[in-house]
């Protein structure tokens, strides 16, 4: 049986699980992007903004496998 996801409570603020998942995924994408800049891999990317959005989507899917977001 799949448990129904519930909001995460931080003080008096209710946060949906998908918002928390996307925030973590964005932080990971920023970390990967900064590592790519420091290593020089960013020179091989034509559209860095699109790559960053794709990384956020990929990380959201991976984190969503471990956290019930829907």
Biopython code that builds the backbone (N, CA, C, O; Angstrom):
import numpy as np
from Bio.PDB.StructureBuilder import StructureBuilder

atoms = [
    (1, "UNK", "N", (0.842, -1.171, 0.000)),
    (1, "UNK", "CA", (0.000, 0.000, 0.000)),
    (1, "UNK", "C", (0.889, 1.236, 0.000)),
    (1, "UNK", "O", (1.836, 1.327, 0.781)),
    (2, "UNK", "N", (0.586, 2.174, -0.865)),
    (2, "UNK", "CA", (1.366, 3.403, -0.968)),
    (2, "UNK", "C", (0.790, 4.435, -0.012)),
    (2, "UNK", "O", (-0.408, 4.717, -0.019)),
    (3, "UNK", "N", (1.676, 4.993, 0.812)),
    (3, "UNK", "CA", (1.228, 6.028, 1.741)),
    (3, "UNK", "C", (0.967, 7.321, 0.993)),
    (3, "UNK", "O", (1.658, 7.647, 0.028)),
    (4, "UNK", "N", (-0.017, 8.036, 1.440)),
    (4, "UNK", "CA", (-0.342, 9.321, 0.841)),
    (4, "UNK", "C", (0.691, 10.348, 1.284)),
    (4, "UNK", "O", (0.947, 10.476, 2.481)),
    (5, "UNK", "N", (1.293, 11.086, 0.346)),
    (5, "UNK", "CA", (2.274, 12.095, 0.763)),
    (5, "UNK", "C", (1.605, 13.216, 1.538)),
    (5, "UNK", "O", (0.437, 13.536, 1.314)),
    (6, "UNK", "N", (2.338, 13.787, 2.423)),
    (6, "UNK", "CA", (1.806, 14.875, 3.216)),
    (6, "UNK", "C", (2.771, 16.049, 3.160)),
    (6, "UNK", "O", (3.921, 15.909, 2.744)),
    (7, "UNK", "N", (2.295, 17.183, 3.576)),
    (7, "UNK", "CA", (3.119, 18.372, 3.559)),
    (7, "UNK", "C", (4.184, 18.277, 4.636)),
    (7, "UNK", "O", (3.993, 17.655, 5.681)),
    (8, "UNK", "N", (5.304, 18.910, 4.351)),
    (8, "UNK", "CA", (6.362, 19.011, 5.337)),
    (8, "UNK", "C", (6.150, 20.289, 6.129)),
    (8, "UNK", "O", (5.879, 21.343, 5.553)),
    (9, "UNK", "N", (6.272, 20.203, 7.434)),
    (9, "UNK", "CA", (6.007, 21.350, 8.286)),
    (9, "UNK", "C", (7.329, 21.909, 8.784)),
    (9, "UNK", "O", (8.154, 21.190, 9.349)),
    (10, "UNK", "N", (7.518, 23.218, 8.562)),
    (10, "UNK", "CA", (8.697, 23.910, 9.071)),
    (10, "UNK", "C", (8.194, 25.115, 9.846)),
    (10, "UNK", "O", (7.876, 26.155, 9.269)),
    (11, "UNK", "N", (8.128, 24.963, 11.140)),
    (11, "UNK", "CA", (7.525, 26.003, 11.972)),
    (11, "UNK", "C", (6.028, 26.017, 11.736)),
    (11, "UNK", "O", (5.343, 25.028, 11.994)),
    (12, "UNK", "N", (5.523, 27.128, 11.249)),
    (12, "UNK", "CA", (4.095, 27.259, 10.939)),
    (12, "UNK", "C", (3.839, 27.235, 9.435)),
    (12, "UNK", "O", (2.736, 27.547, 8.987)),
    (13, "UNK", "N", (4.856, 26.863, 8.654)),
    (13, "UNK", "CA", (4.753, 26.898, 7.197)),
    (13, "UNK", "C", (4.663, 25.472, 6.670)),
    (13, "UNK", "O", (5.490, 24.628, 7.015)),
    (14, "UNK", "N", (3.676, 25.202, 5.844)),
    (14, "UNK", "CA", (3.510, 23.903, 5.213)),
    (14, "UNK", "C", (4.133, 23.938, 3.822)),
    (14, "UNK", "O", (3.796, 24.801, 3.011)),
    (15, "UNK", "N", (5.034, 23.009, 3.547)),
    (15, "UNK", "CA", (5.724, 22.952, 2.261)),
    (15, "UNK", "C", (5.350, 21.668, 1.532)),
    (15, "UNK", "O", (5.377, 20.592, 2.130)),
    (16, "UNK", "N", (5.004, 21.761, 0.255)),
    (16, "UNK", "CA", (4.730, 20.540, -0.498)),
    (16, "UNK", "C", (6.031, 19.781, -0.755)),
    (16, "UNK", "O", (7.083, 20.398, -0.920)),
    (17, "UNK", "N", (5.970, 18.462, -0.790)),
    (17, "UNK", "CA", (7.186, 17.672, -0.980)),
    (17, "UNK", "C", (7.890, 17.944, -2.313)),
    (17, "UNK", "O", (9.116, 17.862, -2.390)),
    (18, "UNK", "N", (7.124, 18.265, -3.360)),
    (18, "UNK", "CA", (7.746, 18.545, -4.655)),
    (18, "UNK", "C", (8.588, 19.821, -4.602)),
    (18, "UNK", "O", (9.631, 19.890, -5.253)),
    (19, "UNK", "N", (8.164, 20.817, -3.851)),
    (19, "UNK", "CA", (8.940, 22.049, -3.710)),
    (19, "UNK", "C", (10.278, 21.773, -3.034)),
    (19, "UNK", "O", (11.311, 22.289, -3.462)),
    (20, "UNK", "N", (10.260, 20.965, -1.985)),
    (20, "UNK", "CA", (11.500, 20.616, -1.295)),
    (20, "UNK", "C", (12.405, 19.806, -2.216)),
    (20, "UNK", "O", (13.618, 20.016, -2.228)),
    (21, "UNK", "N", (11.839, 18.894, -2.979)),
    (21, "UNK", "CA", (12.616, 18.074, -3.899)),
    (21, "UNK", "C", (13.273, 18.929, -4.982)),
    (21, "UNK", "O", (14.444, 18.730, -5.302)),
    (22, "UNK", "N", (12.534, 19.868, -5.539)),
    (22, "UNK", "CA", (13.090, 20.739, -6.579)),
    (22, "UNK", "C", (14.163, 21.653, -5.991)),
    (22, "UNK", "O", (15.155, 21.934, -6.663)),
    (23, "UNK", "N", (13.993, 22.118, -4.769)),
    (23, "UNK", "CA", (15.004, 22.967, -4.135)),
    (23, "UNK", "C", (16.311, 22.196, -3.926)),
    (23, "UNK", "O", (17.393, 22.735, -4.161)),
    (24, "UNK", "N", (16.215, 20.957, -3.492)),
    (24, "UNK", "CA", (17.412, 20.124, -3.327)),
    (24, "UNK", "C", (18.047, 19.842, -4.680)),
    (24, "UNK", "O", (19.271, 19.880, -4.810)),
    (25, "UNK", "N", (17.229, 19.560, -5.688)),
    (25, "UNK", "CA", (17.746, 19.286, -7.030)),
    (25, "UNK", "C", (18.431, 20.520, -7.609)),
    (25, "UNK", "O", (19.451, 20.394, -8.285)),
    (26, "UNK", "N", (17.890, 21.706, -7.356)),
    (26, "UNK", "CA", (18.513, 22.931, -7.852)),
    (26, "UNK", "C", (19.858, 23.169, -7.178)),
    (26, "UNK", "O", (20.814, 23.598, -7.824)),
    (27, "UNK", "N", (19.930, 22.892, -5.886)),
    (27, "UNK", "CA", (21.197, 23.038, -5.176)),
    (27, "UNK", "C", (22.243, 22.069, -5.731)),
    (27, "UNK", "O", (23.404, 22.440, -5.896)),
    (28, "UNK", "N", (21.838, 20.835, -6.018)),
    (28, "UNK", "CA", (22.763, 19.862, -6.609)),
    (28, "UNK", "C", (23.192, 20.283, -8.013)),
    (28, "UNK", "O", (24.353, 20.110, -8.384)),
    (29, "UNK", "N", (22.268, 20.831, -8.791)),
    (29, "UNK", "CA", (22.610, 21.289, -10.138)),
    (29, "UNK", "C", (23.596, 22.455, -10.082)),
    (29, "UNK", "O", (24.510, 22.531, -10.903)),
    (30, "UNK", "N", (23.422, 23.349, -9.136)),
    (30, "UNK", "CA", (24.370, 24.451, -8.974)),
    (30, "UNK", "C", (25.746, 23.926, -8.578)),
    (30, "UNK", "O", (26.765, 24.443, -9.035)),
    (31, "UNK", "N", (25.775, 22.905, -7.735)),
    (31, "UNK", "CA", (27.043, 22.301, -7.325)),
    (31, "UNK", "C", (27.745, 21.654, -8.513)),
    (31, "UNK", "O", (28.948, 21.834, -8.703)),
    (32, "UNK", "N", (26.994, 20.902, -9.310)),
    (32, "UNK", "CA", (27.571, 20.263, -10.499)),
    (32, "UNK", "C", (28.030, 21.315, -11.502)),
    (32, "UNK", "O", (29.081, 21.156, -12.124)),
    (33, "UNK", "N", (27.267, 22.376, -11.666)),
    (33, "UNK", "CA", (27.653, 23.443, -12.597)),
    (33, "UNK", "C", (28.935, 24.134, -12.149)),
    (33, "UNK", "O", (29.799, 24.437, -12.972)),
    (34, "UNK", "N", (29.061, 24.383, -10.862)),
    (34, "UNK", "CA", (30.278, 25.038, -10.381)),
    (34, "UNK", "C", (31.489, 24.127, -10.516)),
    (34, "UNK", "O", (32.587, 24.605, -10.805)),
    (35, "UNK", "N", (31.313, 22.831, -10.314)),
    (35, "UNK", "CA", (32.414, 21.883, -10.535)),
    (35, "UNK", "C", (32.785, 21.844, -12.010)),
    (35, "UNK", "O", (33.966, 21.754, -12.347)),
    (36, "UNK", "N", (31.794, 21.911, -12.893)),
    (36, "UNK", "CA", (32.067, 21.915, -14.330)),
    (36, "UNK", "C", (32.825, 23.164, -14.749)),
    (36, "UNK", "O", (33.683, 23.099, -15.628)),
    (37, "UNK", "N", (32.522, 24.292, -14.136)),
    (37, "UNK", "CA", (33.245, 25.526, -14.456)),
    (37, "UNK", "C", (34.686, 25.445, -13.966)),
    (37, "UNK", "O", (35.612, 25.858, -14.665)),
    (38, "UNK", "N", (34.869, 24.911, -12.764)),
    (38, "UNK", "CA", (36.228, 24.825, -12.207)),
    (38, "UNK", "C", (37.102, 23.830, -12.962)),
    (38, "UNK", "O", (38.315, 24.021, -13.047)),
    (39, "UNK", "N", (36.515, 22.786, -13.503)),
    (39, "UNK", "CA", (37.297, 21.788, -14.231)),
    (39, "UNK", "C", (37.446, 22.135, -15.710)),
    (39, "UNK", "O", (38.230, 21.494, -16.410)),
    (40, "UNK", "N", (36.714, 23.133, -16.198)),
    (40, "UNK", "CA", (36.822, 23.543, -17.591)),
    (40, "UNK", "C", (35.886, 22.809, -18.527)),
    (40, "UNK", "O", (35.979, 22.978, -19.743)),
    (41, "UNK", "N", (34.989, 22.002, -17.997)),
    (41, "UNK", "CA", (34.045, 21.258, -18.827)),
    (41, "UNK", "C", (32.997, 22.173, -19.455)),
    (41, "UNK", "O", (32.378, 21.805, -20.453)),
    (42, "UNK", "N", (32.791, 23.354, -18.885)),
    (42, "UNK", "CA", (31.765, 24.267, -19.403)),
    (42, "UNK", "C", (32.082, 24.748, -20.818)),
    (42, "UNK", "O", (31.184, 25.228, -21.510)),
    (43, "UNK", "N", (33.316, 24.635, -21.260)),
    (43, "UNK", "CA", (33.673, 25.071, -22.615)),
    (43, "UNK", "C", (33.062, 24.163, -23.680)),
    (43, "UNK", "O", (32.940, 24.570, -24.835)),
    (44, "UNK", "N", (32.680, 22.950, -23.314)),
    (44, "UNK", "CA", (32.132, 21.981, -24.261)),
    (44, "UNK", "C", (30.601, 22.035, -24.333)),
    (44, "UNK", "O", (29.986, 21.238, -25.042)),
    (45, "UNK", "N", (29.994, 22.963, -23.609)),
    (45, "UNK", "CA", (28.534, 23.070, -23.552)),
    (45, "UNK", "C", (28.098, 24.294, -24.354)),
    (45, "UNK", "O", (28.608, 25.395, -24.145)),
    (46, "UNK", "N", (27.159, 24.095, -25.265)),
    (46, "UNK", "CA", (26.695, 25.194, -26.113)),
    (46, "UNK", "C", (25.696, 26.098, -25.382)),
    (46, "UNK", "O", (25.777, 27.322, -25.484)),
    (47, "UNK", "N", (24.770, 25.505, -24.658)),
    (47, "UNK", "CA", (23.728, 26.274, -23.968)),
    (47, "UNK", "C", (23.739, 25.928, -22.471)),
    (47, "UNK", "O", (23.047, 24.998, -22.057)),
    (48, "UNK", "N", (24.497, 26.648, -21.667)),
    (48, "UNK", "CA", (24.616, 26.304, -20.245)),
    (48, "UNK", "C", (23.295, 26.393, -19.477)),
    (48, "UNK", "O", (23.076, 25.610, -18.553)),
    (49, "UNK", "N", (22.423, 27.318, -19.833)),
    (49, "UNK", "CA", (21.149, 27.448, -19.125)),
    (49, "UNK", "C", (20.264, 26.223, -19.349)),
    (49, "UNK", "O", (19.592, 25.759, -18.427)),
    (50, "UNK", "N", (20.267, 25.708, -20.560)),
    (50, "UNK", "CA", (19.473, 24.515, -20.860)),
    (50, "UNK", "C", (20.035, 23.301, -20.121)),
    (50, "UNK", "O", (19.287, 22.459, -19.626)),
    (51, "UNK", "N", (21.356, 23.228, -20.055)),
    (51, "UNK", "CA", (21.991, 22.120, -19.332)),
    (51, "UNK", "C", (21.631, 22.184, -17.852)),
    (51, "UNK", "O", (21.388, 21.153, -17.225)),
    (52, "UNK", "N", (21.597, 23.382, -17.297)),
    (52, "UNK", "CA", (21.251, 23.518, -15.882)),
    (52, "UNK", "C", (19.804, 23.104, -15.617)),
    (52, "UNK", "O", (19.524, 22.438, -14.620)),
    (53, "UNK", "N", (18.890, 23.489, -16.494)),
    (53, "UNK", "CA", (17.486, 23.071, -16.344)),
    (53, "UNK", "C", (17.368, 21.555, -16.464)),
    (53, "UNK", "O", (16.621, 20.925, -15.717)),
    (54, "UNK", "N", (18.108, 20.971, -17.407)),
    (54, "UNK", "CA", (18.079, 19.518, -17.576)),
    (54, "UNK", "C", (18.625, 18.813, -16.336)),
    (54, "UNK", "O", (18.101, 17.778, -15.927)),
    (55, "UNK", "N", (19.669, 19.368, -15.745)),
    (55, "UNK", "CA", (20.202, 18.776, -14.514)),
    (55, "UNK", "C", (19.188, 18.836, -13.378)),
    (55, "UNK", "O", (19.069, 17.890, -12.600)),
    (56, "UNK", "N", (18.458, 19.941, -13.281)),
    (56, "UNK", "CA", (17.429, 20.053, -12.245)),
    (56, "UNK", "C", (16.351, 18.994, -12.457)),
    (56, "UNK", "O", (15.909, 18.360, -11.499)),
    (57, "UNK", "N", (15.928, 18.800, -13.699)),
    (57, "UNK", "CA", (14.898, 17.793, -13.991)),
    (57, "UNK", "C", (15.410, 16.396, -13.678)),
    (57, "UNK", "O", (14.688, 15.588, -13.095)),
    (58, "UNK", "N", (16.642, 16.103, -14.058)),
    (58, "UNK", "CA", (17.221, 14.777, -13.795)),
    (58, "UNK", "C", (17.344, 14.527, -12.298)),
    (58, "UNK", "O", (16.967, 13.463, -11.808)),
    (59, "UNK", "N", (17.877, 15.521, -11.564)),
    (59, "UNK", "CA", (18.029, 15.349, -10.121)),
    (59, "UNK", "C", (16.683, 15.265, -9.419)),
    (59, "UNK", "O", (16.553, 14.547, -8.427)),
    (60, "UNK", "N", (15.676, 15.988, -9.913)),
    (60, "UNK", "CA", (14.336, 15.886, -9.329)),
    (60, "UNK", "C", (13.777, 14.480, -9.503)),
    (60, "UNK", "O", (13.167, 13.935, -8.583)),
    (61, "UNK", "N", (13.984, 13.894, -10.676)),
    (61, "UNK", "CA", (13.532, 12.522, -10.906)),
    (61, "UNK", "C", (14.246, 11.517, -10.031)),
    (61, "UNK", "O", (13.630, 10.580, -9.523)),
    (62, "UNK", "N", (15.555, 11.709, -9.851)),
    (62, "UNK", "CA", (16.321, 10.781, -9.018)),
    (62, "UNK", "C", (15.914, 10.904, -7.554)),
    (62, "UNK", "O", (15.703, 9.894, -6.882)),
    (63, "UNK", "N", (15.801, 12.132, -7.057)),
    (63, "UNK", "CA", (15.402, 12.330, -5.661)),
    (63, "UNK", "C", (13.961, 11.885, -5.459)),
    (63, "UNK", "O", (13.615, 11.364, -4.399)),
    (64, "UNK", "N", (13.117, 12.087, -6.470)),
    (64, "UNK", "CA", (11.720, 11.666, -6.380)),
    (64, "UNK", "C", (11.549, 10.160, -6.253)),
    (64, "UNK", "O", (10.505, 9.691, -5.799)),
    (65, "UNK", "N", (12.550, 9.407, -6.645)),
    (65, "UNK", "CA", (12.488, 7.954, -6.453)),
    (65, "UNK", "C", (12.582, 7.577, -4.986)),
    (65, "UNK", "O", (12.082, 6.529, -4.577)),
    (66, "UNK", "N", (13.220, 8.429, -4.194)),
    (66, "UNK", "CA", (13.422, 8.132, -2.777)),
    (66, "UNK", "C", (12.456, 8.864, -1.861)),
    (66, "UNK", "O", (12.267, 8.466, -0.712)),
    (67, "UNK", "N", (11.839, 9.938, -2.364)),
    (67, "UNK", "CA", (10.872, 10.711, -1.592)),
    (67, "UNK", "C", (9.544, 10.675, -2.340)),
    (67, "UNK", "O", (9.500, 10.955, -3.538)),
    (68, "UNK", "N", (8.464, 10.334, -1.644)),
    (68, "UNK", "CA", (7.144, 10.319, -2.276)),
    (68, "UNK", "C", (6.690, 11.757, -2.506)),
    (68, "UNK", "O", (6.369, 12.464, -1.550)),
    (69, "UNK", "N", (6.658, 12.202, -3.785)),
    (69, "UNK", "CA", (6.302, 13.581, -4.070)),
    (69, "UNK", "C", (4.897, 13.727, -4.638)),
    (69, "UNK", "O", (4.374, 14.841, -4.676)),
    (70, "UNK", "N", (4.272, 12.652, -5.076)),
    (70, "UNK", "CA", (2.915, 12.737, -5.623)),
    (70, "UNK", "C", (1.990, 11.826, -4.870)),
    (70, "UNK", "O", (0.802, 11.758, -5.182)),
]
sb = StructureBuilder()
sb.init_structure("model")
sb.init_model(0)
sb.init_chain("A")
sb.init_seg("    ")
for serial, (resi, resn, name, xyz) in enumerate(atoms, 1):
    if name == "N":
        sb.init_residue(resn, " ", resi, " ")
    sb.init_atom(name, np.array(xyz, "f"), 0.0, 1.0, " ", f" {name:<3s}", serial, name[0])
structure = sb.get_structure()
